[in-house]
């Protein structure tokens, strides 16, 4: 089936929800297709994750033409008790720093 990423086996450090949120933080008007490709997920999985994030107030969107503009609530607190008090902004700042370091290492 074309467009379906290879499945990943084994464990990972980040959840798919965190990956999708980071991809949206990087591009607030990204298409679901582009987010899916970046995160190596199916488009359907990304749609479900976006719905989860919107339902719980981490993300909202507005229609602009045929696309969406996403807005992340940076002050929203992470859900797991082990991360009590940490905000979405703090998570994204770690991921952005890590991504910037990864990009610089590849030069």
DRENPAKOL-420194 format. One record per atom (N, C-alpha, C): residue number from 1; x, y negated, z; atom name; residue in three letters. Coordinates in pm, whole numbers, plus 32768, in hexadecimal, padded with zeros to 4 digits. Each point is the difference from the previous one (the first is absolute). Layout:
// residues N
<NUM, <X, Y, Z>, 'CA', 'ALA'>
...
// end
This chain:
// residues 107
<1, <8054, 8076, 8000>, 'N', 'UNK'>
<1, <7FAC, 7F8A, 8000>, 'CA', 'UNK'>
<1, <8059, 7F84, 8000>, 'C', 'UNK'>
<2, <7FF0, 7FAB, 7F9E>, 'N', 'UNK'>
<2, <8054, 7F8A, 7FF2>, 'CA', 'UNK'>
<2, <7FDF, 7F97, 806A>, 'C', 'UNK'>
<3, <8066, 7FBE, 8035>, 'N', 'UNK'>
<3, <7FEC, 7F96, 8060>, 'CA', 'UNK'>
<3, <7FF9, 802E, 8091>, 'C', 'UNK'>
<4, <7FFF, 8082, 8018>, 'N', 'UNK'>
<4, <7FFC, 8032, 8089>, 'CA', 'UNK'>
<4, <8090, 8017, 802D>, 'C', 'UNK'>
<5, <8029, 7FBD, 806C>, 'N', 'UNK'>
<5, <808B, 8010, 802D>, 'CA', 'UNK'>
<5, <801A, 808D, 8034>, 'C', 'UNK'>
<6, <807F, 8025, 7FFD>, 'N', 'UNK'>
<6, <8027, 8081, 8039>, 'CA', 'UNK'>
<6, <7FE4, 7FFD, 8096>, 'C', 'UNK'>
<7, <7FCA, 806D, 8036>, 'N', 'UNK'>
<7, <7FE5, 8002, 8090>, 'CA', 'UNK'>
<7, <8082, 8002, 8050>, 'C', 'UNK'>
<8, <7FFB, 7FC8, 8074>, 'N', 'UNK'>
<8, <8074, 7FFF, 805A>, 'CA', 'UNK'>
<8, <7FEC, 806E, 8067>, 'C', 'UNK'>
<9, <8067, 804A, 801B>, 'N', 'UNK'>
<9, <7FF6, 8065, 8069>, 'CA', 'UNK'>
<9, <8059, 7FD6, 8073>, 'C', 'UNK'>
<10, <7FDD, 802A, 8075>, 'N', 'UNK'>
<10, <804E, 7FDB, 8076>, 'CA', 'UNK'>
<10, <7FC8, 7F83, 8041>, 'C', 'UNK'>
<11, <8040, 7FD9, 806B>, 'N', 'UNK'>
<11, <7FCF, 7F8D, 804C>, 'CA', 'UNK'>
<11, <8044, 7F80, 7FD1>, 'C', 'UNK'>
<12, <7FC4, 7F90, 8023>, 'N', 'UNK'>
<12, <8039, 7F7D, 7FDF>, 'CA', 'UNK'>
<12, <7FF4, 7FA5, 807A>, 'C', 'UNK'>
<13, <804A, 7F93, 7FFF>, 'N', 'UNK'>
<13, <7FFC, 7FA3, 8070>, 'CA', 'UNK'>
<13, <7F88, 7FA3, 7FFA>, 'C', 'UNK'>
<14, <7FD0, 7FE1, 7F89>, 'N', 'UNK'>
<14, <7F91, 7FA3, 7FF2>, 'CA', 'UNK'>
<14, <7F83, 8046, 7FCF>, 'C', 'UNK'>
<15, <7F8E, 7FCE, 802C>, 'N', 'UNK'>
<15, <7F81, 8035, 7FCE>, 'CA', 'UNK'>
<15, <7FE2, 7FC3, 7F78>, 'C', 'UNK'>
<16, <7FA6, 803F, 7FBA>, 'N', 'UNK'>
<16, <7FD4, 7FC8, 7F80>, 'CA', 'UNK'>
<16, <7FBA, 7F7A, 8015>, 'C', 'UNK'>
<17, <7FBC, 7FEF, 8070>, 'N', 'UNK'>
<17, <7FC0, 7F80, 801E>, 'CA', 'UNK'>
<17, <8069, 7F91, 800B>, 'C', 'UNK'>
<18, <806F, 801D, 8042>, 'N', 'UNK'>
<18, <806B, 7F9C, 800C>, 'CA', 'UNK'>
<18, <803E, 7FE2, 7F78>, 'C', 'UNK'>
<19, <8012, 8066, 7FAF>, 'N', 'UNK'>
<19, <8039, 7FEA, 7F7A>, 'CA', 'UNK'>
<19, <7FA5, 7FA7, 7FAC>, 'C', 'UNK'>
<20, <7F7E, 801C, 8002>, 'N', 'UNK'>
<20, <7FA1, 7FB0, 7FB1>, 'CA', 'UNK'>
<20, <7FFD, 7F71, 8034>, 'C', 'UNK'>
<21, <7FFD, 7FEE, 8083>, 'N', 'UNK'>
<21, <8000, 7F7A, 8038>, 'CA', 'UNK'>
<21, <807D, 7FB3, 7FD8>, 'C', 'UNK'>
<22, <8073, 8042, 8003>, 'N', 'UNK'>
<22, <807E, 7FBF, 7FD8>, 'CA', 'UNK'>
<22, <7FFF, 7FDC, 7F6C>, 'C', 'UNK'>
<23, <7FC9, 8057, 7FAD>, 'N', 'UNK'>
<23, <7FF7, 7FE3, 7F71>, 'CA', 'UNK'>
<23, <7FA7, 7F87, 7FE6>, 'C', 'UNK'>
<24, <7F93, 7FF7, 804A>, 'N', 'UNK'>
<24, <7FA6, 7F8D, 7FF2>, 'CA', 'UNK'>
<24, <8043, 7F82, 8034>, 'C', 'UNK'>
<25, <804A, 800A, 806D>, 'N', 'UNK'>
<25, <8048, 7F8D, 8035>, 'CA', 'UNK'>
<25, <8064, 7FCB, 7F99>, 'C', 'UNK'>
<26, <8038, 805A, 7FB3>, 'N', 'UNK'>
<26, <8061, 7FDA, 7F98>, 'CA', 'UNK'>
<26, <7FBC, 7FBD, 7F89>, 'C', 'UNK'>
<27, <7F83, 8025, 7FE5>, 'N', 'UNK'>
<27, <7FB8, 7FC9, 7F8D>, 'CA', 'UNK'>
<27, <7F6B, 7FFF, 8021>, 'C', 'UNK'>
<28, <7FCC, 7F8D, 8028>, 'N', 'UNK'>
<28, <7F76, 7FF4, 802E>, 'CA', 'UNK'>
<28, <7F97, 8014, 7F93>, 'C', 'UNK'>
<29, <802A, 8001, 7F85>, 'N', 'UNK'>
<29, <7F9E, 8018, 7F95>, 'CA', 'UNK'>
<29, <8023, 807C, 7FAF>, 'C', 'UNK'>
<30, <8047, 805C, 803F>, 'N', 'UNK'>
<30, <8025, 807E, 7FBD>, 'CA', 'UNK'>
<30, <7F83, 8051, 7FDF>, 'C', 'UNK'>
<31, <8005, 8044, 7F90>, 'N', 'UNK'>
<31, <7F93, 805A, 7FDB>, 'CA', 'UNK'>
<31, <8012, 8084, 804B>, 'C', 'UNK'>
<32, <7F91, 8042, 8017>, 'N', 'UNK'>
<32, <8004, 8082, 8044>, 'CA', 'UNK'>
<32, <805D, 805E, 7FB7>, 'C', 'UNK'>
<33, <7FFD, 7FFD, 7F7D>, 'N', 'UNK'>
<33, <8058, 8055, 7FAE>, 'CA', 'UNK'>
<33, <8093, 7FE7, 8021>, 'C', 'UNK'>
<34, <8024, 7F80, 800F>, 'N', 'UNK'>
<34, <808B, 7FDD, 801D>, 'CA', 'UNK'>
<34, <8027, 8027, 808F>, 'C', 'UNK'>
<35, <7FA4, 7FEC, 805E>, 'N', 'UNK'>
<35, <801A, 8028, 808A>, 'CA', 'UNK'>
<35, <8014, 8097, 8006>, 'C', 'UNK'>
<36, <7FAA, 8049, 7FBC>, 'N', 'UNK'>
<36, <800A, 8093, 7FFF>, 'CA', 'UNK'>
<36, <8086, 802D, 7FC8>, 'C', 'UNK'>
<37, <802A, 7FC4, 7F93>, 'N', 'UNK'>
<37, <8080, 8026, 7FC4>, 'CA', 'UNK'>
<37, <8074, 7FDF, 805E>, 'C', 'UNK'>
<38, <7FFC, 7F8B, 803D>, 'N', 'UNK'>
<38, <806B, 7FD6, 805B>, 'CA', 'UNK'>
<38, <8009, 805D, 8079>, 'C', 'UNK'>
<39, <7F8C, 8027, 8035>, 'N', 'UNK'>
<39, <7FFB, 8053, 807A>, 'CA', 'UNK'>
<39, <8002, 8095, 7FE3>, 'C', 'UNK'>
<40, <7FFF, 8025, 7F7F>, 'N', 'UNK'>
<40, <7FFB, 808C, 7FD7>, 'CA', 'UNK'>
<40, <7F86, 8047, 8037>, 'C', 'UNK'>
<41, <7F8D, 7FBD, 7FF0>, 'N', 'UNK'>
<41, <7F7F, 8035, 802A>, 'CA', 'UNK'>
<41, <7FA1, 7FFE, 7F89>, 'C', 'UNK'>
<42, <7F91, 8044, 800D>, 'N', 'UNK'>
<42, <7F9A, 7FF7, 7F98>, 'CA', 'UNK'>
<42, <7FB2, 7F7E, 8014>, 'C', 'UNK'>
<43, <7FC0, 7FD2, 7F96>, 'N', 'UNK'>
<43, <7FB0, 7F88, 8009>, 'CA', 'UNK'>
<43, <7F8D, 8014, 8064>, 'C', 'UNK'>
<44, <7FC6, 8076, 8000>, 'N', 'UNK'>
<44, <7F92, 801E, 805D>, 'CA', 'UNK'>
<44, <8030, 7FF7, 8091>, 'C', 'UNK'>
<45, <8078, 8032, 801C>, 'N', 'UNK'>
<45, <8036, 7FF7, 8088>, 'CA', 'UNK'>
<45, <8014, 7F6F, 8029>, 'C', 'UNK'>
<46, <8032, 7FAD, 7FA4>, 'N', 'UNK'>
<46, <8014, 7F72, 801D>, 'CA', 'UNK'>
<46, <7F7A, 7FBC, 8018>, 'C', 'UNK'>
<47, <7F9B, 8020, 7FB1>, 'N', 'UNK'>
<47, <7F7B, 7FC5, 8015>, 'CA', 'UNK'>
<47, <7FCC, 8020, 808C>, 'C', 'UNK'>
<48, <8013, 807C, 802B>, 'N', 'UNK'>
<48, <7FD1, 802A, 8086>, 'CA', 'UNK'>
<48, <804E, 7FB7, 806D>, 'C', 'UNK'>
<49, <8082, 7FF4, 7FEE>, 'N', 'UNK'>
<49, <8054, 7FBA, 8063>, 'CA', 'UNK'>
<49, <7FD8, 7F6E, 8009>, 'C', 'UNK'>
<50, <7FEC, 7FBF, 7F8E>, 'N', 'UNK'>
<50, <7FD5, 7F74, 8000>, 'CA', 'UNK'>
<50, <7F79, 7FF2, 8047>, 'C', 'UNK'>
<51, <7FA5, 805C, 7FE7>, 'N', 'UNK'>
<51, <7F7D, 7FFE, 8044>, 'CA', 'UNK'>
<51, <8012, 800E, 8098>, 'C', 'UNK'>
<52, <805A, 805A, 802B>, 'N', 'UNK'>
<52, <801D, 8010, 808F>, 'CA', 'UNK'>
<52, <8035, 7F7E, 803B>, 'C', 'UNK'>
<53, <8061, 7FC4, 7FBD>, 'N', 'UNK'>
<53, <803F, 7F86, 8031>, 'CA', 'UNK'>
<53, <7F9D, 7F8C, 8005>, 'C', 'UNK'>
<54, <7FA7, 7FF9, 7F9E>, 'N', 'UNK'>
<54, <7F9A, 7F96, 7FFF>, 'CA', 'UNK'>
<54, <7F98, 8018, 806D>, 'C', 'UNK'>
<55, <7FD4, 807B, 800F>, 'N', 'UNK'>
<55, <7F9B, 8021, 8064>, 'CA', 'UNK'>
<55, <802F, 7FD9, 808D>, 'C', 'UNK'>
<56, <8081, 8012, 801C>, 'N', 'UNK'>
<56, <8034, 7FE2, 8085>, 'CA', 'UNK'>
<56, <803D, 7F75, 800D>, 'C', 'UNK'>
<57, <7FF0, 7FAD, 7F99>, 'N', 'UNK'>
<57, <8026, 7F73, 8009>, 'CA', 'UNK'>
<57, <8091, 7FDF, 7FE6>, 'C', 'UNK'>
<58, <804D, 805E, 7FCF>, 'N', 'UNK'>
<58, <808D, 7FE6, 7FE2>, 'CA', 'UNK'>
<58, <8012, 7FBB, 7F79>, 'C', 'UNK'>
<59, <7F9C, 800D, 7FAC>, 'N', 'UNK'>
<59, <800B, 7FD4, 7F76>, 'CA', 'UNK'>
<59, <7F77, 7FD0, 7FD2>, 'C', 'UNK'>
<60, <7FFE, 7F9C, 7FA9>, 'N', 'UNK'>
<60, <7F84, 7FD6, 7FBE>, 'CA', 'UNK'>
<60, <8024, 7FDD, 7F70>, 'C', 'UNK'>
<61, <7F9B, 7FF4, 7FAD>, 'N', 'UNK'>
<61, <801C, 7FDC, 7F75>, 'CA', 'UNK'>
<61, <7F93, 7FA5, 7FCA>, 'C', 'UNK'>
<62, <8026, 7FB3, 7F9C>, 'N', 'UNK'>
<62, <7FA1, 7FB0, 7FB5>, 'CA', 'UNK'>
<62, <8015, 8022, 7F6D>, 'C', 'UNK'>
<63, <7F93, 7FFD, 7FB5>, 'N', 'UNK'>
<63, <8009, 801A, 7F71>, 'CA', 'UNK'>
<63, <8032, 7F82, 7FBB>, 'C', 'UNK'>
<64, <805A, 8014, 7FA4>, 'N', 'UNK'>
<64, <802E, 7F92, 7FAB>, 'CA', 'UNK'>
<64, <8007, 8037, 7F72>, 'C', 'UNK'>
<65, <7F9F, 7FDA, 7FAE>, 'N', 'UNK'>
<65, <7FF8, 803A, 7F7B>, 'CA', 'UNK'>
<65, <7FE1, 8093, 800C>, 'C', 'UNK'>
<66, <8051, 8051, 7FBE>, 'N', 'UNK'>
<66, <7FED, 8091, 8007>, 'CA', 'UNK'>
<66, <8052, 8041, 806E>, 'C', 'UNK'>
<67, <8052, 7FB0, 8044>, 'N', 'UNK'>
<67, <8058, 8039, 8066>, 'CA', 'UNK'>
<67, <7FD9, 7FD3, 808C>, 'C', 'UNK'>
<68, <804F, 802A, 805F>, 'N', 'UNK'>
<68, <7FED, 7FDE, 808D>, 'CA', 'UNK'>
<68, <8079, 7FB4, 8034>, 'C', 'UNK'>
<69, <7FE6, 7FA5, 805C>, 'N', 'UNK'>
<69, <8069, 7FBF, 804C>, 'CA', 'UNK'>
<69, <7FEF, 8032, 808F>, 'C', 'UNK'>
<70, <8069, 803F, 8036>, 'N', 'UNK'>
<70, <7FF9, 8039, 8086>, 'CA', 'UNK'>
<70, <8039, 7F9F, 8066>, 'C', 'UNK'>
<71, <7FC6, 8003, 8076>, 'N', 'UNK'>
<71, <8032, 7FB0, 8070>, 'CA', 'UNK'>
<71, <8013, 805D, 8077>, 'C', 'UNK'>
<72, <8078, 7FFE, 8037>, 'N', 'UNK'>
<72, <8021, 8051, 8075>, 'CA', 'UNK'>
<72, <7FF2, 7FAA, 807C>, 'C', 'UNK'>
<73, <7FC7, 8037, 806A>, 'N', 'UNK'>
<73, <7FF7, 7FBA, 807F>, 'CA', 'UNK'>
<73, <8081, 801D, 804F>, 'C', 'UNK'>
<74, <8060, 7FA4, 7FFD>, 'N', 'UNK'>
<74, <8082, 801C, 803E>, 'CA', 'UNK'>
<74, <7FFC, 800C, 8097>, 'C', 'UNK'>
<75, <7F98, 7FC9, 8041>, 'N', 'UNK'>
<75, <7FF8, 8004, 8090>, 'CA', 'UNK'>
<75, <7FBA, 807B, 8037>, 'C', 'UNK'>
<76, <7FCC, 8052, 7FA8>, 'N', 'UNK'>
<76, <7FB9, 8079, 802A>, 'CA', 'UNK'>
<76, <8064, 805F, 8043>, 'C', 'UNK'>
<77, <7FD8, 803A, 8071>, 'N', 'UNK'>
<77, <8057, 8058, 804D>, 'CA', 'UNK'>
<77, <7FF9, 808D, 7FC7>, 'C', 'UNK'>
<78, <8072, 8045, 7FFF>, 'N', 'UNK'>
<78, <8006, 8089, 7FCE>, 'CA', 'UNK'>
<78, <7FAA, 805B, 8056>, 'C', 'UNK'>
<79, <7FD0, 806D, 7FC5>, 'N', 'UNK'>
<79, <7F9B, 8054, 8040>, 'CA', 'UNK'>
<79, <8033, 8061, 8069>, 'C', 'UNK'>
<80, <8075, 8036, 7FF0>, 'N', 'UNK'>
<80, <802F, 806A, 805A>, 'CA', 'UNK'>
<80, <802C, 7FC6, 8086>, 'C', 'UNK'>
<81, <7FDE, 8042, 806F>, 'N', 'UNK'>
<81, <8028, 7FCC, 8084>, 'CA', 'UNK'>
<81, <8097, 7FEF, 8010>, 'C', 'UNK'>
<82, <804F, 804F, 7FBB>, 'N', 'UNK'>
<82, <8091, 7FF3, 800B>, 'CA', 'UNK'>
<82, <8031, 7F7B, 7FC5>, 'C', 'UNK'>
<83, <7FB2, 7FC4, 7FA8>, 'N', 'UNK'>
<83, <8024, 7F80, 7FC5>, 'CA', 'UNK'>
<83, <7FAE, 7F8E, 803C>, 'C', 'UNK'>
<84, <7FCC, 8014, 8077>, 'N', 'UNK'>
<84, <7FAC, 7F9B, 8041>, 'CA', 'UNK'>
<84, <8045, 7F79, 7FFF>, 'C', 'UNK'>
<85, <7FBB, 7F9C, 7FD0>, 'N', 'UNK'>
<85, <8036, 7F78, 7FFE>, 'CA', 'UNK'>
<85, <8049, 7FDC, 7F80>, 'C', 'UNK'>
<86, <8028, 8062, 7FB1>, 'N', 'UNK'>
<86, <8044, 7FE0, 7F82>, 'CA', 'UNK'>
<86, <7F98, 7FDA, 7F97>, 'C', 'UNK'>
<87, <8021, 7F9C, 7FB2>, 'N', 'UNK'>
<87, <7FA3, 7FCF, 7F9A>, 'CA', 'UNK'>
<87, <8025, 8034, 7F76>, 'C', 'UNK'>
<88, <7FA3, 7FF0, 7FA5>, 'N', 'UNK'>
<88, <8019, 8021, 7F74>, 'CA', 'UNK'>
<88, <8077, 7FAF, 7FCC>, 'C', 'UNK'>
<89, <8008, 7F82, 8028>, 'N', 'UNK'>
<89, <8070, 7FAC, 7FD5>, 'CA', 'UNK'>
<89, <8086, 803A, 802A>, 'C', 'UNK'>
<90, <8007, 8035, 807A>, 'N', 'UNK'>
<90, <807F, 8039, 802E>, 'CA', 'UNK'>
<90, <8023, 807E, 7FB1>, 'C', 'UNK'>
<91, <7F9D, 8051, 7FE3>, 'N', 'UNK'>
<91, <8018, 8077, 7FAE>, 'CA', 'UNK'>
<91, <8030, 7FD8, 7F75>, 'C', 'UNK'>
<92, <7FB9, 7FA3, 7FC2>, 'N', 'UNK'>
<92, <8025, 7FD7, 7F78>, 'CA', 'UNK'>
<92, <8088, 7FBC, 7FFC>, 'C', 'UNK'>
<93, <8025, 7FB8, 806A>, 'N', 'UNK'>
<93, <8084, 7FC0, 8000>, 'CA', 'UNK'>
<93, <806E, 806A, 8002>, 'C', 'UNK'>
<94, <7FE9, 806E, 8046>, 'N', 'UNK'>
<94, <8062, 806D, 7FFF>, 'CA', 'UNK'>
<94, <8009, 8041, 7F76>, 'C', 'UNK'>
<95, <7F8D, 8016, 7FC3>, 'N', 'UNK'>
<95, <7FFF, 8040, 7F7D>, 'CA', 'UNK'>
<95, <803A, 7FA6, 7F95>, 'C', 'UNK'>
<96, <7FE8, 7F7F, 800A>, 'N', 'UNK'>
<96, <8036, 7FA2, 7F9E>, 'CA', 'UNK'>
<96, <8098, 7FF9, 800D>, 'C', 'UNK'>
<97, <8031, 7FFB, 807C>, 'N', 'UNK'>
<97, <8092, 7FFF, 8015>, 'CA', 'UNK'>
<97, <803E, 8080, 7FCA>, 'C', 'UNK'>
<98, <7FBE, 8071, 801A>, 'N', 'UNK'>
<98, <8035, 807F, 7FD1>, 'CA', 'UNK'>
<98, <8001, 8005, 7F69>, 'C', 'UNK'>
<99, <7F97, 7FCD, 7FC0>, 'N', 'UNK'>
<99, <7FF8, 8000, 7F6E>, 'CA', 'UNK'>
<99, <8069, 7FA2, 7FC6>, 'C', 'UNK'>
<100, <8015, 7F8C, 803F>, 'N', 'UNK'>
<100, <8065, 7FA2, 7FCF>, 'CA', 'UNK'>
<100, <808B, 803E, 800A>, 'C', 'UNK'>
<101, <801B, 8046, 806D>, 'N', 'UNK'>
<101, <8081, 8043, 8010>, 'CA', 'UNK'>
<101, <8011, 806E, 7F9B>, 'C', 'UNK'>
<102, <7F96, 8047, 7FE3>, 'N', 'UNK'>
<102, <8004, 806C, 7F9C>, 'CA', 'UNK'>
<102, <801D, 7FC6, 7F76>, 'C', 'UNK'>
<103, <7FC4, 7F8F, 7FE0>, 'N', 'UNK'>
<103, <8016, 7FC1, 7F7E>, 'CA', 'UNK'>
<103, <8090, 7FCF, 7FF3>, 'C', 'UNK'>
<104, <8036, 7FC6, 806B>, 'N', 'UNK'>
<104, <8088, 7FCE, 7FFD>, 'CA', 'UNK'>
<104, <8065, 8072, 7FF7>, 'C', 'UNK'>
<105, <7FE2, 8071, 8040>, 'N', 'UNK'>
<105, <805B, 8072, 7FFB>, 'CA', 'UNK'>
<105, <8007, 803C, 7F74>, 'C', 'UNK'>
<106, <7F94, 7FF1, 7FB5>, 'N', 'UNK'>
<106, <7FFC, 8037, 7F7B>, 'CA', 'UNK'>
<106, <8046, 7FAD, 7F97>, 'C', 'UNK'>
<107, <8031, 7F8B, 8027>, 'N', 'UNK'>
<107, <8042, 7FA6, 7F9E>, 'CA', 'UNK'>
<107, <808C, 802A, 7FE2>, 'C', 'UNK'>
// end
